[in-house]
Amino acid sequence: MIYRLLAFVLMVPLGFAQATPTDGQLATSLAQQLVCDTHNVISGNLGLMMGFLVACWGLYLMIVKNSMKSGLMFLIFGALLTALPGIVLSFFDGLGLALGGMTEVHSITRPGCL
């Protein structure tokens, strides 16, 4: 029993062993984590299936319900949802190229997971 208590007291959590990040580093880390998590969800089979289902719902509205405007809107949204990972990657690459020559520090880069 005393060994468990001693082991618990002597363990130092990882957060205490590291230096605390500044607000800018924390914001950058959280933003990169959000982009990576969103990219991982959308780029996999789940994102493909969501885009396909939304596009099929648009076709259903156009063919069966004769609602051309809303059907076309859902069809375009489904295609955009399927292509979203490629759009995000192109956005980061293009923004990095556009702002790369204007700043001394190249802060607009693709997150590490992409």
C-alpha positions in Angstrom: 0.0 0.0 0.0 2.8 2.4 0.9 4.5 1.6 -2.4 1.5 2.6 -4.4 1.2 5.9 -2.5 4.9 6.6 -2.9 4.7 5.8 -6.7 1.7 8.1 -7.0 3.4 11.0 -5.2 6.7 10.6 -7.1 5.1 10.5 -10.5 5.4 13.9 -12.2 2.7 14.7 -14.8 4.0 15.5 -18.2 2.5 19.0 -18.1 4.6 20.0 -15.1 7.8 18.8 -16.7 7.4 20.9 -19.8 7.6 24.7 -20.2 4.3 26.4 -20.4 3.5 27.6 -24.0 2.7 31.2 -24.8 -0.7 32.2 -26.0 0.4 32.3 -29.6 1.9 28.8 -29.4 -1.1 27.4 -27.7 -3.5 29.0 -30.3 -1.4 27.7 -33.1 -1.3 24.2 -31.6 -5.0 24.1 -31.1 -5.8 25.5 -34.6 -3.5 22.8 -36.1 -5.2 20.1 -34.1 -8.6 21.3 -35.2 -7.6 21.4 -38.8 -6.0 17.9 -38.6 -9.0 16.4 -36.8 -11.4 17.9 -39.3 -9.2 16.8 -42.3 -9.0 13.2 -40.9 -12.8 13.0 -40.5 -13.7 14.4 -43.9 -10.9 12.8 -45.9 -11.8 9.3 -44.9 -14.7 7.0 -45.9 -17.0 9.0 -43.6 -16.5 12.2 -45.6 -16.9 10.4 -48.9 -20.1 8.7 -47.7 -21.6 12.0 -46.4 -20.9 13.8 -49.7 -22.3 10.9 -51.6 -25.5 10.8 -49.5 -26.0 14.6 -49.8 -25.6 14.4 -53.5 -28.0 11.5 -53.8 -30.5 13.4 -51.7 -30.1 16.3 -54.2 -30.8 13.9 -57.1 -33.9 12.5 -55.3 -35.2 16.1 -54.8 -34.6 16.9 -58.5 -36.1 13.7 -59.9 -38.9 12.6 -57.6 -39.9 15.9 -55.9 -39.4 18.1 -58.9 -37.7 20.7 -56.8 -34.9 21.8 -59.1 -33.5 24.7 -57.0 -33.1 22.8 -53.7 -32.0 19.6 -55.5 -29.3 21.4 -57.4 -28.2 23.1 -54.2 -27.9 19.7 -52.3 -26.1 18.2 -55.3 -23.5 20.9 -55.4 -23.1 20.9 -51.6 -22.5 17.1 -51.7 -19.8 17.4 -54.4 -18.1 20.2 -52.4 -18.2 18.1 -49.2 -16.5 15.3 -51.1 -13.8 17.6 -52.5 -13.3 19.5 -49.2 -9.9 17.9 -48.2 -8.4 18.9 -51.6 -9.8 22.4 -51.3 -8.3 22.8 -47.8 -4.8 21.6 -49.0 -4.9 23.9 -52.0 -5.9 26.8 -49.8 -2.9 26.3 -47.5 -0.5 25.9 -50.3 -1.8 28.9 -52.2 -1.9 31.1 -49.1 1.6 30.1 -48.2 2.9 31.0 -51.7 1.0 34.3 -51.8 2.2 35.5 -48.4 5.7 33.8 -48.5 7.4 36.7 -50.3 5.7 39.4 -48.2 6.8 38.3 -44.7 10.1 37.5 -43.2 8.7 34.6 -41.2 6.8 32.1 -43.2 4.0 31.5 -40.8 1.3 30.3 -43.3 2.3 26.7 -43.8 0.4 23.5 -44.1 -0.1 21.8 -40.7 2.1 18.8 -40.0 -0.6 16.2 -40.4 -1.6 17.2 -43.9 
